[in-house]
Amino acid sequence: MKEVKKPAAKKAAPKKAAAAKKSVAAPVSTKPAVSPEQRYKMIQEAAYYIAERHGFNGDSAYFWSQAEAEIDAKLGG
């Protein structure tokens, strides 16, 4: 009589050691690198166009503050 071989039972894979803790990288800044001089020029140009929309009538400090807020919002600041 022939012996029927049973398939060998699979051995459980050895458990891997707990995964090493991943180092947490510093968050990547999404803010574009803009120098203070570049920011100033951007605000200056935006203030000009805001003043132009108002027919150059009004307070230049108001136009500048509006431009500053607009540029800061675009730069994420």
HELIX and SHEET records of a PDB file:
HELIX    1   1 PRO A   36  ARG A   53  1                                  18    
HELIX    2   2 SER A   60  LEU A   75  1                                  16    
END                                                                             
